[in-house]
Amino acid sequence: MRIFLAGATGVIGTRLVPLLVAAGHEVAGMTRSTTKADQVRDAGAVPVICDVYDLDALTAAVVDFRPDMVMHQLTDLPDNVARLAESADANSRIRTEGTHNLIAAARAAGAKRFLAQSIAWEPAGGAAILQEHESAVLAIDGVVVKYGQFYGPGTYYEGELPPHPRIHVDDAAAQTIPLLDAASGVVIIADTA
């Protein structure tokens, strides 16, 4: 399968790219940072430098790759958890305008499948934005993956466990791979205990 992965250099994207490549998929890994192109290439994917908010450039990039699936693993979160509240508007924009643009690009490219990440807990504020994001994905027969809070290397919880729902980021990536062929709907990926 040809997969256009938006968010290829994020916490989960960096884990998904090598898993997708190892499973035999052809992957275009999108990042907005030119300095991360080598990271995507080294993981076995075709690097695509693009900003999700540049609809024309995004559409051209997705159409050029001709994906079977567009995978939305974008967030706009700070590296420092103490600055999380400051980034709420930016992350909401990813879930609204970013999702809208990725869906438009996927449609223009004729992609048959769409998978987007979401969260498995009720956010403090922003529930309406989250619902809008998920509804947009479901409206095109996409798959919404609601992850528990990530823990493990490179996450906000490297040395401690967050409250439930939670999932080790490596397990989250591994459990995403079988969803490439999932029927449209919502899937929750979280630890059971």
N, C-alpha and C positions, 0 to 999 in steps of 0.2 A: 504494500500500500504506500502511496505517496502522501506524506503528512507534512503540513505546514504548521510548525509549532511556534506560536507567539509566546514569548516569555522563556526562551531557551536557556537563558543565563540566570534565571531566578533560582530560588532554593529548590523547588521541585523540578524545574526545567532542566537543570544541570544533571539531575538523576535520570530524567526521562529520556533525554537524547541518546545516551549509550545503550539503554535498554531497548529503545525502538530500533536503533541501528543493528544491535545484536539479534533482534527478532527478524531481521531481513527487510525492514522498511526503509524507504528512501525519505530522508528528512531534510527539510529546510528549517533552520533554526533562526528565528527572528530575535534580534536584539536592537535596542536603539543606540548602543554604545559601539563605536568603531574599535575601541580598545578590546572588546570582547569577541571580535570576529574569529580570532585564532582559537579561542577556547571552544567555540562552536565547531570549527573545522577539525580541531584535534579530537573532538568527540565523535567525528565521523559524519557530521551533517554539513549541508551547504549553508554558509552564513548569509543572512539577509539583514542588512542594516536598514532599519526603517522605524519610523515613529507611528504608532497606532493612530495618532491624531491627524496624520497627513493622509487623508482618505485616498487621494489620487495616487500617491506613491505606494501606499499599502495595496490598493487594488491592483496596480501594475505588477507588484512583486508577487502577489498571490496568483494572479492570472498567468504570469510567466512560469511559475513553478508547476501549475496544473495539478493541484493536490486532489486526492480522493477525500481527504479529511483536513479540516482546519481545527487545530487544538488551541484553545484559549487558556493559557496558564499565566496570564499577566496579572500583576498586582502593582500597586505603587505604594510600597511600605518603606519606612526608614530602616536603616541598619540598626539604629538604637531604639529599643522598645520604649524608652522614656519619651520619645518623640512621636509615638503612635497616634496620639490624639491630634497632633498637628497635621498629620497626613490624611485625615479622614476624608476631606474634600477631594484630594487627589485620587485616593483609592475609589471613591464613589464615581469619579469621572471615568476611571478605567472600566467600571462595571456598567456605566451607561453609554457614554460616547464611544469608548473603546470597544465594547461589545457590539454596538450598532455598526461600527466601521468594519469589524472583523466579519460580521454576518454579511454585510454588503459585499465585501471582497470575496468571501466564500461563494456567494451566489453568482457574482460576476465570473468567477473561475469555474463554475459548474461543479463545485465540490458536493459530494453526495452525503457527507457526514460532517458533524460539528460536535465537538466536545468542549465543555467549559467548566472551569473550576468554580466552586463556591465554598461556603463554610457551613459546618454542621451545628453551629450554635447560634443563638439569637444575639445579634450585635447590640451594643448600647447605642441606640440611634441608628439610622441608616437601614432599618428593616425594609422600608418601602423601596429603597434603591436596590437592595438585594433581591426583593421580589420581582422588581422590574427586569433585572438582569436575568434571573432564572426563567421568567415568563418569556422573554425574547428568545432564549435558547430553545425552550420547549415548543415555541410557536413555529420553529423551522424543523421540528422533529429531531432536535439535538439531544445530547446527553448532558445532564448537569451532575457533576461530581462534587458532593458536599464533603469536604475533608474536615476531620477533626483538627484541633490545634496541633501544628507540627512540633515535634521535639526531636533532638538529635543534632549532629554537627551542622553548623551554619544557620540554626534556627534561634528564635528568642529563648528557647529552653534547651540549651546544650547540656547542662548538668543537672537539671531537675525536670520533674514531670509537671506539665500544665494540668489544670482541671479537665475533667471529662467534658465533652468528647475530645479525644486526642488520638494521635497516630504518629508513630515514628516516621520521619520523612522518607526514609528508604522503603519502608513498607507501603507508604502511600503511593510512591512511584511504581513499585512492583504490582500493586493491586489496580493501578490504572491501566496497565497494558491489556488485560483481558477485556476492558471496556471498549476497545476500538470497534468491536462488532456488536456492542450492546444495542438493544432496542431503545428508542427514545424514552426518556424518563429521568427520574432522579435516583442517584445512587449515593448512599452514605458510606464513606470509608473512614472507620474509626476503630480503635481498640474495643474489644468486647468486654474487657474487665478493667 
